Amino acid sequence: MASKSNVVQLPNTTTFQLGDLTLQLRLDGKAIINIEKRLDEGIMGLFVKKQGEIKLPPANSLLIILQGANKTSGVTEKVIVNAFEQYIESGKTTMDLFGQINEFLDEQGFFGEKETDKEATNGESLDPEAPMEADSIL
């Protein structure tokens, strides 16, 4: 299967559209190490302040994540920046890019497994018959 930029879908990758550039992203160990080396901090540190608050990383850091996770050959920093310019000119924002990269990281399991809720219940519903506010710690 080839997309409009002749990118072949690689196994275990996520297709990501940035402007008119189609990227194949995969967050493997080598990609994480290279991204964190270029950022000079952990990927998680881009998204969370020391107080646990969510923060919006700068656009160049988001582009470093895209370039580091990209498995499409021939995509230079200049190509990524040009595609980002097209992305912004099309009416999208850095907040949109942040959301898309956040989704990608989540899909790749960077924030942990989503399946734990299903596994913990063995298919049983978590919804109680009656509200049990006494058990709430919030």
DSSP file with accessible surface (Angstrom, degrees, kcal/mol):
  #  RESIDUE AA STRUCTURE BP1 BP2  ACC     N-H-->O    O-->H-N    N-H-->O    O-->H-N    TCO  KAPPA ALPHA  PHI   PSI    X-CA   Y-CA   Z-CA
    1    1 A M              0   0  196      0, 0.0     8,-1.3     0, 0.0     2,-0.4   0.000 360.0 360.0 360.0 117.2    0.0    0.0    0.0
    2    2 A A  B     -A    8   0A  68      6,-0.2     6,-0.2     4,-0.0     2,-0.1  -0.871 360.0-146.0-111.0 140.3    1.6    3.3   -1.1
    3    3 A S    >   -     0   0   40      4,-1.4     3,-2.4    -2,-0.4     4,-0.1  -0.334  45.4 -78.5 -91.2-174.8    0.3    6.7   -0.1
    4    4 A K  T 3  S+     0   0  158      1,-0.3    -1,-0.0     2,-0.1    -2,-0.0   0.727 132.9  50.1 -62.9 -20.3    0.5    9.8   -2.3
    5    5 A S  T 3  S-     0   0   50      2,-0.1    -1,-0.3     0, 0.0     3,-0.1   0.131 120.5-106.5-102.4  22.8    4.2   10.3   -1.5
    6    6 A N    <   +     0   0  139     -3,-2.4     2,-0.5     1,-0.2    -2,-0.1   0.827  65.9 157.0  59.4  34.5    5.0    6.7   -2.3
    7    7 A V        -     0   0   12     -4,-0.1    -4,-1.4    65,-0.1     2,-0.4  -0.810  35.6-141.5 -91.2 126.1    5.5    5.8    1.3
    8    8 A V  B     -A    2   0A  92     -2,-0.5     2,-0.5    -6,-0.2    -6,-0.2  -0.737  24.3-111.9 -87.4 132.4    5.0    2.1    2.0
    9    9 A Q        -     0   0   77     -8,-1.3    -1,-0.1    -2,-0.4     3,-0.1  -0.514  35.7-152.4 -66.2 114.7    3.2    1.2    5.2
   10   10 A L    >   -     0   0   58     -2,-0.5     3,-1.2     1,-0.1    15,-0.1  -0.607  27.4 -91.2 -85.7 152.6    5.8   -0.4    7.5
   11   11 A P  T 3  S+     0   0   95      0, 0.0    -1,-0.1     0, 0.0     3,-0.1  -0.328 107.9  10.4 -63.4 144.0    4.7   -2.9   10.1
   12   12 A N  T 3  S+     0   0  137      1,-0.2     2,-0.3    -3,-0.1    -2,-0.0   0.778 101.9 124.4  59.5  29.9    4.0   -1.4   13.6
   13   13 A T    <   -     0   0   14     -3,-1.2     2,-0.5    13,-0.1    13,-0.2  -0.825  55.2-136.1-115.3 161.3    4.1    2.2   12.3
   14   14 A T  E     -B   25   0B  28     11,-2.7    11,-3.1    -2,-0.3     2,-0.4  -0.962  20.1-129.1-114.1 129.1    1.6    5.0   12.5
   15   15 A T  E     -B   24   0B  68     -2,-0.5     2,-0.4     9,-0.2     9,-0.2  -0.644  28.7-171.6 -77.3 132.7    1.0    7.1    9.4
   16   16 A F  E     -B   23   0B  10      7,-2.6     7,-3.2    -2,-0.4     2,-0.6  -0.993  12.6-151.0-132.3 126.4    1.3   10.8   10.2
   17   17 A Q  E     +B   22   0B  70     -2,-0.4     2,-0.5     5,-0.2     5,-0.2  -0.871  17.3 173.3-101.7 122.2    0.4   13.7    7.9
   18   18 A L  E >   -B   21   0B   0      3,-2.8     3,-2.3    -2,-0.6     2,-0.2  -0.943  69.2 -50.5-127.8 105.7    2.3   17.0    8.3
   19   19 A G  T 3  S-     0   0   27     -2,-0.5    64,-0.1     1,-0.3    65,-0.1  -0.467 120.8 -27.0  61.7-129.2    1.4   19.4    5.6
   20   20 A D  T 3  S+     0   0   97     -2,-0.2     2,-0.5    -3,-0.1    -1,-0.3   0.312 118.4 104.5 -97.8  12.7    1.8   17.4    2.4
   21   21 A L  E <   -B   18   0B  23     -3,-2.3    -3,-2.8    59,-0.1     2,-0.6  -0.794  57.3-155.7 -97.4 128.9    4.4   15.1    4.0
   22   22 A T  E     -B   17   0B   3     -2,-0.5     2,-0.3    -5,-0.2    -5,-0.2  -0.919  15.8-170.9-105.4 120.4    3.4   11.6    4.9
   23   23 A L  E     -B   16   0B   0     -7,-3.2    -7,-2.6    -2,-0.6     2,-0.6  -0.802  21.0-143.8-109.3 151.9    5.5   10.1    7.7
   24   24 A Q  E     -B   15   0B   3     -2,-0.3    47,-3.5    -9,-0.2    48,-0.4  -0.973  28.8-164.6-111.5 112.2    5.7    6.6    9.0
   25   25 A L  E     +BC  14  70B   0    -11,-3.1   -11,-2.7    -2,-0.6     2,-0.3  -0.823  19.4 165.4-106.9 139.0    6.3    6.8   12.7
   26   26 A R        -     0   0   71     43,-2.4     2,-1.1    -2,-0.4   -13,-0.1  -0.951  25.9-147.6-147.5 131.1    7.4    4.2   15.2
   27   27 A L        +     0   0   18     -2,-0.3     2,-0.1    77,-0.1    42,-0.1  -0.692  36.7 157.7-101.6  80.8    8.7    4.8   18.7
   28   28 A D     >  -     0   0   50     -2,-1.1     4,-2.5    41,-0.1     5,-0.2  -0.409  58.2 -91.2 -94.1 178.4   11.2    2.0   19.2
   29   29 A G  H  > S+     0   0   48      1,-0.2     4,-2.4     2,-0.2     5,-0.2   0.903 125.7  50.3 -58.2 -44.3   14.1    2.1   21.7
   30   30 A K  H  > S+     0   0  157      1,-0.2     4,-2.4     2,-0.2    -1,-0.2   0.913 110.8  50.1 -62.3 -41.7   16.6    3.5   19.3
   31   31 A A  H  > S+     0   0    2      2,-0.2     4,-2.8     1,-0.2     5,-0.2   0.921 109.8  50.6 -63.1 -43.6   14.2    6.3   18.3
   32   32 A I  H  X S+     0   0   41     -4,-2.5     4,-2.8     1,-0.2     5,-0.2   0.938 111.4  48.0 -60.8 -46.1   13.5    7.2   22.0
   33   33 A I  H  X S+     0   0  104     -4,-2.4     4,-2.2     1,-0.2    -1,-0.2   0.933 114.1  46.3 -60.7 -45.9   17.3    7.4   22.7
   34   34 A N  H  X S+     0   0   68     -4,-2.4     4,-2.2     2,-0.2    -1,-0.2   0.904 113.7  48.5 -64.8 -41.4   17.9    9.6   19.7
   35   35 A I  H  X S+     0   0    1     -4,-2.8     4,-2.4     1,-0.2     5,-0.2   0.949 113.2  46.6 -63.0 -48.7   15.0   11.9   20.4
   36   36 A E  H  X>S+     0   0   64     -4,-2.8     4,-1.5    -5,-0.2     5,-1.1   0.860 110.2  54.0 -66.1 -32.6   16.0   12.3   24.1
   37   37 A K  H  <5S+     0   0  155     -4,-2.2    -1,-0.2    -5,-0.2    -2,-0.2   0.937 111.8  44.4 -64.6 -44.7   19.6   13.0   23.1
   38   38 A R  H  <5S+     0   0  110     -4,-2.2    -2,-0.2     1,-0.2    -1,-0.2   0.863 117.9  44.1 -68.2 -35.1   18.6   15.8   20.8
   39   39 A L  H  <5S-     0   0   22     -4,-2.4    -1,-0.2     2,-0.2    -2,-0.2   0.690  98.6-137.9 -80.2 -21.1   16.1   17.2   23.3
   40   40 A D  T  <5S+     0   0  149     -4,-1.5     2,-0.3    -5,-0.2    -3,-0.2   0.806  78.2  63.1  61.2  30.8   18.6   16.9   26.2
   41   41 A E  S   <S-     0   0   81     -5,-1.1    -2,-0.2    -6,-0.2    -1,-0.2  -0.955  96.5 -78.5-166.3 165.8   15.7   15.7   28.4
   42   42 A G     >  -     0   0   33     -2,-0.3     4,-0.6     1,-0.1     3,-0.3  -0.360  38.0-120.6 -69.6 151.5   13.3   12.8   28.6
   43   43 A I  H >> S+     0   0    0      1,-0.2     3,-1.6     2,-0.2     4,-0.6   0.913 114.3  56.8 -59.0 -41.8   10.2   12.8   26.3
   44   44 A M  H >> S+     0   0   81      1,-0.3     4,-1.4     2,-0.2     3,-1.3   0.869  97.2  63.7 -59.9 -34.1    7.9   12.8   29.3
   45   45 A G  H 34 S+     0   0   25     -3,-0.3    -1,-0.3     1,-0.3    -2,-0.2   0.728  93.9  62.3 -63.2 -21.2    9.6   16.0   30.6
   46   46 A L  H << S+     0   0    3     -3,-1.6    -1,-0.3    -4,-0.6    -2,-0.2   0.796 112.6  34.3 -70.6 -28.6    8.3   17.8   27.5
   47   47 A F  H << S+     0   0    5     -3,-1.3     8,-2.2    -4,-0.6     2,-0.4   0.609 114.7  53.0-104.8 -16.7    4.7   17.2   28.5
   48   48 A V  B  <  -D   54   0C  48     -4,-1.4     6,-0.2     6,-0.2    -1,-0.2  -0.983  67.6-142.4-131.1 128.8    4.7   17.3   32.3
   49   49 A K    >   -     0   0   88      4,-3.3     3,-2.3    -2,-0.4    -3,-0.0  -0.353  38.8-100.1 -76.5 167.1    6.1   20.0   34.6
   50   50 A K  T 3  S+     0   0  211      1,-0.3    -1,-0.1     2,-0.1    -5,-0.0   0.812 125.1  57.8 -59.1 -29.0    7.7   19.1   37.9
   51   51 A Q  T 3  S-     0   0  143      2,-0.1    -1,-0.3     1,-0.0     3,-0.1   0.436 123.2-105.5 -81.9   1.3    4.5   19.8   39.7
   52   52 A G  S <  S+     0   0   50     -3,-2.3     2,-0.2     1,-0.3    -2,-0.1   0.468  74.9 139.6  90.3   1.0    2.7   17.3   37.5
   53   53 A E        -     0   0  105      1,-0.1    -4,-3.3    -5,-0.1    -1,-0.3  -0.525  57.1-112.3 -78.5 147.9    0.9   19.9   35.4
   54   54 A I  B     -D   48   0C 118     -6,-0.2     2,-0.3    -2,-0.2    -6,-0.2  -0.551  38.1-171.1 -76.0 140.2    0.6   19.3   31.6
   55   55 A K        -     0   0   71     -8,-2.2    -1,-0.0    -2,-0.2     0, 0.0  -0.943  25.6-119.2-132.5 156.9    2.6   21.7   29.5
   56   56 A L        -     0   0   82     -2,-0.3    -9,-0.1    -8,-0.0     3,-0.1  -0.849  31.8-139.9 -95.5 114.3    2.8   22.5   25.8
   57   57 A P        -     0   0    5      0, 0.0    41,-0.1     0, 0.0     5,-0.1  -0.338  31.4 -89.0 -69.4 158.3    6.3   21.8   24.5
   58   58 A P    >>  -     0   0   74      0, 0.0     4,-1.7     0, 0.0     3,-0.7  -0.294  37.3-112.1 -64.6 153.5    7.8   24.2   22.0
   59   59 A A  H 3> S+     0   0   28      1,-0.2     4,-2.4     2,-0.2     5,-0.2   0.871 115.7  57.8 -57.0 -38.6    7.2   23.5   18.3
   60   60 A N  H 3> S+     0   0  101      1,-0.2     4,-1.8     2,-0.2    -1,-0.2   0.882 105.2  51.1 -64.7 -32.8   10.8   22.6   17.6
   61   61 A S  H <> S+     0   0   14     -3,-0.7     4,-1.9     2,-0.2    -1,-0.2   0.899 108.6  51.3 -68.5 -38.2   10.7   19.9   20.3
   62   62 A L  H  X S+     0   0    0     -4,-1.7     4,-2.1     1,-0.2    -2,-0.2   0.910 109.8  50.0 -63.5 -39.5    7.5   18.4   18.7
   63   63 A L  H  X S+     0   0   18     -4,-2.4     4,-2.8     1,-0.2     5,-0.2   0.858 105.9  55.9 -69.2 -32.7    9.3   18.4   15.3
   64   64 A I  H  X S+     0   0   22     -4,-1.8     4,-2.8     2,-0.2    -1,-0.2   0.905 106.7  50.9 -64.2 -39.4   12.3   16.6   16.9
   65   65 A I  H  X S+     0   0    0     -4,-1.9     4,-2.2     2,-0.2    -2,-0.2   0.948 111.8  47.4 -61.7 -46.4    9.9   13.9   18.1
   66   66 A L  H  X S+     0   0    0     -4,-2.1     4,-1.1     1,-0.2    -2,-0.2   0.935 115.1  44.4 -61.3 -46.9    8.4   13.5   14.6
   67   67 A Q  H  < S+     0   0   42     -4,-2.8     3,-0.3     1,-0.2    -1,-0.2   0.910 114.2  50.0 -67.2 -38.1   11.8   13.4   12.9
   68   68 A G  H  < S+     0   0   19     -4,-2.8    -1,-0.2     1,-0.2    -2,-0.2   0.846 115.4  41.9 -68.6 -33.6   13.2   10.9   15.5
   69   69 A A  H  < S+     0   0    0     -4,-2.2   -43,-2.4    -5,-0.2    -1,-0.2   0.599  90.8 112.9 -88.1 -11.0   10.3    8.5   15.3
   70   70 A N  B  <  -C   25   0B  20     -4,-1.1   -45,-0.2    -3,-0.3     5,-0.0  -0.384  39.6-178.9 -68.8 133.2   10.1    8.8   11.5
   71   71 A K        +     0   0   59    -47,-3.5     2,-0.5    -2,-0.1    -1,-0.1   0.298  50.3 109.4-111.1   5.2   11.0    5.6    9.5
   72   72 A T  S >  S-     0   0   28    -48,-0.4     3,-0.8     1,-0.1   -65,-0.1  -0.715  70.5-125.4 -83.0 127.7   10.4    7.2    6.0
   73   73 A S  T 3  S+     0   0  115     -2,-0.5     3,-0.1     1,-0.2    -2,-0.1  -0.331  84.0  29.0 -75.0 153.9   13.8    7.7    4.3
   74   74 A G  T 3  S+     0   0   72      1,-0.2     2,-1.0    -2,-0.0    -1,-0.2   0.585  75.3 136.4  80.7  11.7   15.0   11.0    2.9
   75   75 A V    <   -     0   0   20     -3,-0.8    -1,-0.2    -8,-0.1     2,-0.1  -0.794  32.7-175.2 -97.7 101.5   13.2   13.2    5.4
   76   76 A T     >  -     0   0   75     -2,-1.0     4,-2.3    -3,-0.1     5,-0.2  -0.365  42.1-101.2 -87.9 172.2   15.6   15.9    6.5
   77   77 A E  H  > S+     0   0  114      1,-0.2     4,-2.6     2,-0.2     5,-0.2   0.902 124.5  54.1 -58.9 -40.4   15.2   18.6    9.1
   78   78 A K  H  > S+     0   0  155      1,-0.2     4,-2.5     2,-0.2    -1,-0.2   0.905 107.2  50.3 -62.1 -41.4   14.5   21.1    6.3
   79   79 A V  H  > S+     0   0   53      2,-0.2     4,-2.3     1,-0.2    -1,-0.2   0.921 111.2  49.1 -63.4 -42.8   11.7   18.9    4.8
   80   80 A I  H  X S+     0   0    2     -4,-2.3     4,-2.4     2,-0.2    -2,-0.2   0.926 111.6  48.8 -62.5 -44.9   10.1   18.6    8.3
   81   81 A V  H  X S+     0   0   53     -4,-2.6     4,-2.4     2,-0.2    -2,-0.2   0.924 111.3  49.6 -64.1 -42.3   10.2   22.4    8.8
   82   82 A N  H  X S+     0   0   73     -4,-2.5     4,-2.0     1,-0.2    -1,-0.2   0.913 111.7  48.8 -62.5 -41.6    8.7   23.0    5.3
   83   83 A A  H  X S+     0   0    2     -4,-2.3     4,-2.4     1,-0.2    -1,-0.2   0.891 109.3  53.1 -65.7 -37.3    5.9   20.6    6.1
   84   84 A F  H  X S+     0   0   31     -4,-2.4     4,-2.6     2,-0.2     5,-0.2   0.909 106.2  53.1 -63.7 -41.0    5.3   22.2    9.4
   85   85 A E  H  X S+     0   0   95     -4,-2.4     4,-2.7     1,-0.2    -2,-0.2   0.929 110.5  47.1 -59.3 -43.5    5.0   25.6    7.7
   86   86 A Q  H  X S+     0   0   71     -4,-2.0     4,-1.5     2,-0.2    -1,-0.2   0.899 109.9  54.2 -62.8 -41.0    2.4   24.1    5.4
   87   87 A Y  H  <>S+     0   0    6     -4,-2.4     5,-1.5     2,-0.2    -2,-0.2   0.936 112.9  42.0 -58.1 -48.2    0.6   22.6    8.4
   88   88 A I  H ><5S+     0   0   65     -4,-2.6     3,-1.9     1,-0.2    -2,-0.2   0.919 112.4  53.6 -68.1 -43.3    0.4   26.0   10.1
   89   89 A E  H 3<5S+     0   0  152     -4,-2.7    -1,-0.2     1,-0.3    -2,-0.2   0.760  98.5  65.3 -65.0 -22.3   -0.6   27.8    6.9
   90   90 A S  T 3<5S-     0   0   84     -4,-1.5    -1,-0.3    -3,-0.2    -2,-0.2   0.492 127.6 -95.9 -78.9  -0.9   -3.4   25.3    6.4
   91   91 A G  T < 5S+     0   0   61     -3,-1.9    -3,-0.2     1,-0.4    -2,-0.1   0.402  84.1 129.1 104.6  -2.9   -5.0   26.7    9.6
   92   92 A K      < -     0   0   93     -5,-1.5    -1,-0.4     1,-0.0     2,-0.2  -0.419  44.1-144.2 -81.0 164.5   -3.7   24.2   12.1
   93   93 A T     >  -     0   0   65     -2,-0.1     4,-1.9     1,-0.1     3,-0.2  -0.751  28.8-105.2-123.4 170.4   -2.0   25.2   15.3
   94   94 A T  H  > S+     0   0   54     -2,-0.2     4,-2.7     1,-0.2     5,-0.1   0.823 122.6  59.5 -65.1 -27.9    0.8   24.0   17.5
   95   95 A M  H  > S+     0   0  109      2,-0.2     4,-2.3     1,-0.2    -1,-0.2   0.890 103.4  50.9 -66.3 -38.0   -1.9   22.8   19.9
   96   96 A D  H  > S+     0   0   72      2,-0.2     4,-2.3     1,-0.2    -2,-0.2   0.928 111.5  47.4 -61.5 -45.3   -3.3   20.6   17.1
   97   97 A L  H  X S+     0   0    0     -4,-1.9     4,-2.7     2,-0.2     5,-0.3   0.916 109.3  53.8 -63.7 -42.3    0.2   19.2   16.6
   98   98 A F  H  X S+     0   0   15     -4,-2.7     4,-2.6     1,-0.2    -1,-0.2   0.935 109.6  48.7 -55.7 -46.3    0.6   18.6   20.3
   99   99 A G  H  X S+     0   0   29     -4,-2.3     4,-2.3     1,-0.2    -2,-0.2   0.912 111.9  48.0 -62.5 -42.7   -2.7   16.7   20.4
  100  100 A Q  H  X S+     0   0   57     -4,-2.3     4,-2.3     2,-0.2    -1,-0.2   0.904 113.7  46.1 -66.8 -41.4   -1.7   14.5   17.4
  101  101 A I  H  X S+     0   0    0     -4,-2.7     4,-2.9     2,-0.2     5,-0.2   0.902 110.7  53.8 -68.9 -38.0    1.8   13.7   18.8
  102  102 A N  H  X S+     0   0   53     -4,-2.6     4,-2.2    -5,-0.3    -2,-0.2   0.922 109.6  48.5 -59.5 -44.2    0.2   13.0   22.2
  103  103 A E  H  X S+     0   0  122     -4,-2.3     4,-2.8     2,-0.2    -2,-0.2   0.916 111.2  50.3 -60.6 -45.6   -2.2   10.5   20.5
  104  104 A F  H  X S+     0   0    4     -4,-2.3     4,-2.1     2,-0.2    -2,-0.2   0.940 110.6  48.4 -59.2 -47.8    0.8    8.9   18.6
  105  105 A L  H  <>S+     0   0    0     -4,-2.9     5,-2.6     1,-0.2     6,-0.4   0.902 112.5  49.4 -61.4 -38.9    2.7    8.5   21.9
  106  106 A D  H ><5S+     0   0   48     -4,-2.2     3,-1.6    -5,-0.2    -2,-0.2   0.934 109.9  50.4 -65.6 -44.8   -0.3    7.0   23.5
  107  107 A E  H 3<5S+     0   0  114     -4,-2.8    -1,-0.2     1,-0.3    -2,-0.2   0.848 107.6  54.5 -60.4 -35.3   -0.9    4.6   20.6
  108  108 A Q  T 3<5S-     0   0   54     -4,-2.1    -1,-0.3    -5,-0.2    -2,-0.2   0.450 119.1-112.5 -80.3  -0.5    2.8    3.5   20.8
  109  109 A G  T X 5S+     0   0   30     -3,-1.6     3,-1.3    -4,-0.2    -3,-0.2   0.626  74.9 135.9  81.9  14.8    2.3    2.7   24.5
  110  110 A F  T 3 <S+     0   0   49     -5,-2.6    -4,-0.2     1,-0.3     3,-0.1   0.844  75.5  43.6 -65.7 -32.4    4.6    5.5   25.7
  111  111 A F  T 3  S-     0   0   75     -6,-0.4    -1,-0.3     1,-0.4     2,-0.1   0.302 126.7 -88.9 -94.6   8.1    2.1    6.5   28.5
  112  112 A G    <   -     0   0   39     -3,-1.3    -1,-0.4    -6,-0.1     2,-0.3  -0.396  59.7 -43.8 109.0 173.0    1.5    2.9   29.5
  113  113 A E        -     0   0  138      1,-0.1     3,-0.3    -2,-0.1    -7,-0.0  -0.563  31.8-163.5 -81.1 138.1   -1.0    0.2   28.6
  114  114 A K  S >  S+     0   0  140     -2,-0.3     3,-1.0     1,-0.2     4,-0.4   0.673  82.6  75.0 -86.6 -21.6   -4.7    0.9   28.0
  115  115 A E  T 3>  +     0   0   86      1,-0.2     4,-2.4     2,-0.2     3,-0.3   0.624  69.4  88.7 -69.0 -11.6   -5.6   -2.8   28.3
  116  116 A T  H 3> S+     0   0   73     -3,-0.3     4,-2.5     1,-0.2    -1,-0.2   0.854  82.7  56.2 -61.2 -33.6   -5.2   -2.9   32.0
  117  117 A D  H <> S+     0   0  112     -3,-1.0     4,-1.1     2,-0.2    -1,-0.2   0.940 111.4  43.2 -63.1 -44.6   -8.8   -1.8   32.7
  118  118 A K  H  >>S+     0   0  140     -4,-0.4     5,-1.0    -3,-0.3     4,-0.9   0.926 116.0  47.7 -65.3 -45.7  -10.1   -4.7   30.6
  119  119 A E  H ><5S+     0   0  127     -4,-2.4     3,-0.5     1,-0.2    -2,-0.2   0.890 107.8  55.4 -65.1 -38.5   -7.7   -7.2   32.1
  120  120 A A  H 3<5S+     0   0   86     -4,-2.5    -1,-0.2    -5,-0.2    -2,-0.2   0.804 112.8  41.5 -67.5 -26.3   -8.4   -6.2   35.7
  121  121 A T  H ><5S-     0   0   21     -4,-1.1     3,-2.1    -3,-0.4    -1,-0.2   0.568  93.9-136.8 -98.7 -10.8  -12.1   -6.8   35.4
  122  122 A N  T <<5S-     0   0  143     -4,-0.9    -3,-0.1    -3,-0.5     3,-0.1   0.880  77.6 -51.4  53.5  35.7  -12.1  -10.0   33.4
  123  123 A G  T 3 <S+     0   0   73     -5,-1.0    -1,-0.3     1,-0.3     2,-0.2   0.431 108.2 132.2  85.5  -3.1  -14.9   -8.6   31.3
  124  124 A E    <   -     0   0  143     -3,-2.1    -1,-0.3    -6,-0.2     2,-0.1  -0.546  63.5-101.5 -81.3 151.8  -17.0   -7.6   34.3
  125  125 A S        -     0   0   90     -2,-0.2    -1,-0.1     1,-0.1     0, 0.0  -0.414  16.9-154.4 -71.2 143.0  -18.5   -4.1   34.5
  126  126 A L        +     0   0  124     -2,-0.1    -1,-0.1     2,-0.1    -2,-0.0   0.501  66.3 105.7 -90.6  -7.8  -16.9   -1.6   36.7
  127  127 A D        -     0   0  130      1,-0.0    -2,-0.1     2,-0.0     2,-0.0  -0.628  68.9-137.1 -77.3 119.3  -20.2    0.3   37.1
  128  128 A P        -     0   0   76      0, 0.0    -2,-0.1     0, 0.0    -1,-0.0  -0.374  13.9-123.0 -72.9 155.4  -21.6   -0.3   40.5
  129  129 A E  S    S+     0   0  201      1,-0.2    -2,-0.0    -2,-0.0     3,-0.0   0.904  99.4  19.1 -62.5 -42.8  -25.3   -1.0   40.9
  130  130 A A  S    S-     0   0   59     -3,-0.0    -1,-0.2     2,-0.0     0, 0.0  -0.959 101.3 -90.6-127.0 148.7  -25.7    2.0   43.3
  131  131 A P        -     0   0  111      0, 0.0     2,-0.5     0, 0.0     3,-0.1  -0.316  32.6-160.2 -59.6 136.4  -23.3    4.9   43.7
  132  132 A M    >   +     0   0  116      1,-0.2     3,-1.2     2,-0.0     4,-0.4  -0.648  23.9 161.4-118.7  72.8  -20.7    4.2   46.4
  133  133 A E  G >   +     0   0  161     -2,-0.5     3,-1.2     1,-0.2    -1,-0.2   0.775  66.3  70.1 -67.5 -24.5  -19.4    7.7   47.3
  134  134 A A  G 3  S+     0   0  100      1,-0.3    -1,-0.2    -3,-0.1    -2,-0.0   0.830  96.4  53.7 -64.6 -26.9  -17.9    6.5   50.6
  135  135 A D  G <  S+     0   0  114     -3,-1.2    -1,-0.3     2,-0.0    -2,-0.2   0.609  85.8 106.6 -82.3 -11.9  -15.2    4.6   48.7
  136  136 A S    <   -     0   0   73     -3,-1.2    -3,-0.0    -4,-0.4     0, 0.0  -0.441  49.1-168.7 -71.6 137.6  -14.2    7.7   46.7
  137  137 A I              0   0  165     -2,-0.1    -1,-0.1     0, 0.0    -3,-0.0   0.410 360.0 360.0-102.6  -0.8  -10.9    9.3   47.7
  138  138 A L              0   0  196      0, 0.0    -2,-0.1     0, 0.0     0, 0.0  -0.532 360.0 360.0 -87.5 360.0  -11.5   12.4   45.6
